[in-house]
Structure formats: structure tokens, C-alpha cells
Amino acid sequence: MERGLQMKSNLEIAQEAVLQPIDDIANDLGLLPEEVEPYGRYKAKISLDALDRLAGRPQAKIVCVAGINPTKAGEGKTTTAVGLTQGLGHIGRKPVLCLREPSLGPVFGIKGGAAGGGYTQVLPMEDLNLHFTGDIHAISAANNLLAAMIDASILHGNPHDIDPLSVSWRRAVDINDRALRQITIGLGGRANGYPRETGFDITAASEVMAILAVARDLDDLRARLGRITIGYTYDGTPVTAEDLKAAGAMTVMLKDAIKPNLIQTIEGQPCLMHCGPFANIAHGNSSLVADLLGMRLGEYVITESGFGSDMGMEKFFDIVCRVGGLVPSAVVLVCTVRALKHHGVGEDRAALERGVHNLRRHIEIVREFGLPCVVAVNRRPGDLDDELQWVREQALAFGADAAELNEGFERGGEGAADLAQAVVEACEKPSDFRMIYRDEDPIVRKIEAVAQRVYGAKDVLLYPEAEKKIAQFEADGLGNLPICMAKTQYSLSADPNLLNAPEGFTLPVRDVRAYTGAGWLVPLCGDIMQMPGLGKEPAAHNVDLVDGRIVGLF
């Protein structure tokens, strides 16, 4: 498409695309008919039996797509992941894309749809943004079943001696609703339960989502659900979902949700879209089973981590790779001129020159993990050629192995071919992949390692509640668990207004939660909330049905 001409909307491009039947995508990928469970013509679930059958195949290279600290509108990281996949297809490679499922929260909140953009999208766009195959609803239901069983147990004689004030398990819903962050339940008399304060998290932040994302099979899923800690007895003993006899029913509700979903890019490459955790308040990556399946079906697994390298990428390396035994080959770091000017607090060249240090810091983070780094400079409408070229040059000066312009949004796979070739070359380079901390490190030292070596903090301030929880968790034998930091995505610090590449700051940790089923601890930093809220002009204002066709999804 000639630059400067008005492009069609993402939704218009998606609705005009000609899709291949999902059975054809699966067949080309090497899956057997009995391993494919179609959900209509263009999406399907993949049986976990395929993992066993393909166990002997050579494993693909793993490429993690991350980014710099974004603006609120996002910088096209999903678009880049899709474009890179299409670019690899364009140069004759066999990629498999692994993405997270969209949550209705951001779809109707600030960002709109989450299928990529322009001519780098995954399809069917409307389906995957709106309910998809029902996975997230199943997670919400399983989460809330456990919540209901907790309150029922307390009401009916409290046989497990649960201290109601210690119950940490919250309900979940897949909509941004700030009014549900802190609520009181059980009002209206004894028949309605024991009154207590609790709240809702968005489903993407539920521990059930986290468990589904790292479970290897149904048995592992069942065991992890049983290990969920819901609270404590009056004498301080942990109470689990297994104690409440809830894990079996929760597993039944999730028996189909654990299967990865197969869809396609606009150019016909396969995409495994599965699980949907947010990287600011959860671990922010696609499922482990999707990654493992992709590694046996393609030459390259392109897996997207949420937000910046300080968020989803760090968690992919320190949690997912630790749990799954994965060794990535390279990182693609996404940036835009717009975001760098945002970090430089302005819209001119001087702002770009100030803000480019955010990119520098993220390249340093990738290097901290010992991996080759390819910077993808996303071209946006109105970007100046000389500024794009300057960012590429700066990325190389900062230590990136390559820096390529990504024009996939307007030109599809052809526009990302140079980026794809750079990634292929980066994957052949030697690497020294390493994690930021060891299992045996004390909890506080793990928090300090991420804060100082990834975020660039000078030190960490633990609030009294956080110190109390850490002491409790170490006494409970949870000290060897990895950590999943929850903090703002807009800054390397916990302050969303502290832009660019801050140094010398203190990271405040106000609380720590134990996800004993998923197998990690969640330090809550600054004012981060696990339930977002809608803004004054949410994306939902634009979504409608006109003459039988959906409009307004971006």
C-alpha cells in the first residue's frame, strides 16, 4: 500500500480477509485429525495428546517479543509479533505464534481489540476478542465456585476452622469494574452467609488463570488447583482448595480450557492463542503447553510477553522458563518514536533524544539475561524517516544485535521480512541465558534482584504488611518459590509518572500474596490494583452492531 493513503480500519481488513479452514491450518502444521477439535470453521482446540506424540521432534527456537515501557495506547507489540510471524513465513521459514487470549477488560476499556493491527492480525478477529472459545469464562466460573464453597463452609459450621478475616481468595470477573475492588458480602441475615470484606480481581489476574497457564496436563492442573491457599485457620494453619474438596469440580470446569486454541494470521501462519494473564498484575504470558506444542510443530516459536521487558519478559524468563525448562534463543524489543518522545516529555526531536534512554535501559535488561536482542522500530503514520533511522542507529549503539524497521502494519509479512531475517540470524548467535535469581535465594533477595538488576532501583522498601507476609510464607516453606512482581507497566519504577530511565529510586512493596497453586509469590508494588477500571471514554462506547455486522472493534 502506498504510504500516506488512508488505510482501512483493523476491523474492515479482518472482515474482508479470506481465511483458510482451520482443518487445513492444522494439517499443514502436522496435527492429526483426532488431535483437532474445531470450534466452527476457523478456530479449534488442540488435544494435549499431540504433545506426547510429538515428543521426539527437534525443538524450535524460542523468540520472546517484548517492548519498552508503553504509552496507554500501546506500541504495537502484538502487531509486531504477528508481523514477525508473517515475515518469517515470507522468507520461507516455519513459525508458530503463541499469543495470549484477549480479556474483555481492555477490549472494552482503553486499548480495544487485541488481535494485532492493519495487515498483521490474527483471525477471526471478532471471535477472539469476544468470548472466543469460552476459556476465560470457564476460569471465572472455576474461581468463583471456590469462593462460593469457602463461604458455604464457613456458614455451615465452619468444619475447617477457617478464620474469616484471613480469607484471601477473591472473586473474579472479566470486565474492568473498579466498584468491585473492595466490597462487603454476606449482608442481609444469617441465610446469606458470614459478613466480611473481600473483592473482585479481573479474571486475567486470578490464580486459576495462572495455574492454567503453567499446568502441563490435567493431572498437573488438578494438583495445582488443590494446592491453592484460600486462607488460614484460627491457629494459623493454611487451608487449601483440596481441604474444601473444590479442586475436582474446578478441574472438570477447566478440562477443555486447558487445550490450546488454534487460529491463523491474516497470511495463514498458525497461531496458538491460549490463556490471558496481564503482565502488570500477573505473569503475562501465553500458556506453557502452547509454547511446548509450538516447539514441536515449527522452526521458530514467537511468543509475546506482556508490556515491557521489565514486566512480561522478566516473568517469562524467571517463571515460565524456570517451570518449563525452556531456553530462549533471542528477544525482539519493540519501540516506537511516539513512545520514546512520550518518555522525553514532548513531541519534537529533543524529546526523542531525551526519551531514547528508555530504549537503552530495556536493551540493558535483555543483556542482563544473556540473550541476543533485536530492536523492532514500529513505523506509525506520520513518523519521519530520519527519526526512525536515528532510533535504529541508537539501538545499535546501545548494544542491540540488530535494529530493523517494522512496516508489517501497512505491508504485512513483506514489510517485516528484514526484521524476520535479523531474528533468524540472532537465533544462531551464541547466548548465555541466565535468570535473575536462584530458587534458594531468600524472598527479600529475589525482590531486590528484580528491583535492582531489572528496574534499576537503588533499594526496596517493604511495608509492615509485606514483611509480615514474607515471614509467614518462609515459615510455611514457600521461600523457594519464584516471584511475580505486580507494578505499573508505564514506568520502570512503581510510579507511573516517573518516565524514561530513572535511577536511584526506591521500590515500595506494600503487600505480598502467595499463589501456592501456580507456584509463585506476588509482591504488590506501589498503588497497583488487580482490578482495572473503565476510563471516561471507554472503547465500549464505539462498539455496536450495525446491519448485522460488528463495528467499533480496533
C-alpha positions, 0 to 999 in steps of 0.5 A: 500500500502506498504510504500516506493513503488512508488505510482501512480500519483493523476491523474492515481488513479482518472482515474482508480477509479470506481465511483458510479452514482451520482443518487445513491450518492444522494439517499443514502444521502436522496435527492429526485429525483426532488431535483437532477439535474445531470450534466452527470453521476457523478456530479449534482446540488442540488435544494435549495428546499431540504433545506426547506424540510429538515428543521426539521432534527437534525443538524450535527456537524460542523468540520472546517479543517484548517492548519498552515501557508503553504509552496507554495506547500501546506500541504495537507489540502484538502487531509486531509479533504477528508481523514477525510471524508473517515475515518469517513465513515470507522468507520461507521459514516455519513459525508458530505464534503463541499469543495470549487470549484477549480479556474483555477488560481492555477490549472494552476499556482503553486499548480495544481489540487485541488481535494485532493491527492493519495487515498483521492480525490474527483471525477471526478477529471478532471471535477472539476478542469476544468470548472466543472459545469460552476459556476465560469464562470457564476460569471465572466460573472455576474461581468463583465456585471456590469462593462460593464453597469457602463461604458455604463452609464457613456458614455451615459450621465452619468444619475447617476452622477457617478464620474469616478475616484471613480469607484471601481468595477473591472473586473474579470477573472479566470486565474492568469494574473498579466498584468491585475492588473492595466490597462487603458480602454476606449482608442481609441475615444469617441465610446469606452467609458470614459478613466480611470484606473481600473483592473482585480481581479481573479474571486475567489476574486470578490464580486459576488463570495462572495455574492454567497457564503453567499446568502441563496436563490435567493431572498437573492442573488438578494438583495445582488447583488443590494446592491453592491457599484460600486462607488460614485457620484460627491457629494459623494453619493454611487451608487449601482448595483440596481441604474444601474438596473444590479442586475436582469440580474446578478441574472438570470446569477447566478440562477443555480450557486447558487445550490450546486454541488454534487460529491463523494470521491474516497470511495463514501462519498458525497461531496458538492463542491460549490463556490471558494473564496481564503482565502488570498484575500477573505473569503475562504470558501465553500458556506453557503447553502452547509454547511446548506444542509450538516447539514441536510443530515449527522452526521458530516459536514467537511468543509475546510477553506482556508490556515491557521487558521489565514486566512480561519478559522478566516473568517469562524468563524467571517463571515460565522458563524456570517451570518449563525448562525452556531456553530462549534463543533471542528477544525482539524489543519493540519501540516506537518514536511516539513512545520514546518522545512520550518518555522525553516529555514532548513531541519534537526531536529533543524529546526523542533524544531525551526519551531514547534512554528508555530504549537503552535501559530495556536493551540493558535488561535483555543483556542482563539475561544473556540473550541476543536482542533485536530492536523492532522500530514500529513505523506509525503514520506520520513518523519521519524517516530520519527519526526512525533511522536515528532510533535504529542507529541508537539501538545499535549503539546501545548494544542491540544485535540488530535494529530493523524497521517494522512496516508489517502494519501497512505491508504485512509479512513483506514489510517485516521480512528484514526484521524476520531475517535479523531474528533468524540470524540472532537465533544462531548467535551464541547466548548465555541465558541466565535468570535473575535469581536462584530458587534458594535465594531468600524472598527479600533477595529475589525482590531486590534482584528484580528491583535492582538488576531489572528496574534499576532501583537503588533499594526496596522498601517493604511495608509492615504488611509485606514483611509480615507476609514474607515471614509467614510464607518462609515459615510455611516453606514457600521461600523457594518459590519464584516471584511475580512482581505486580507494578505499573507497566508505564514506568520502570519504577512503581510510579507511573509518572516517573518516565524514561530511565530513572535511577536511584529510586526506591521500590515500595512493596506494600503487600505480598500474596502467595499463589501456592497453586501456580507456584509463585509469590506476588509482591504488590508494588506501589498503588497497583490494583488487580482490578482495572477500571473503565476510563471516561471514554471507554472503547465500549462506547464505539462498539455496536452492531450495525446491519448485522455486522460488528463495528467499533472493534480496533 
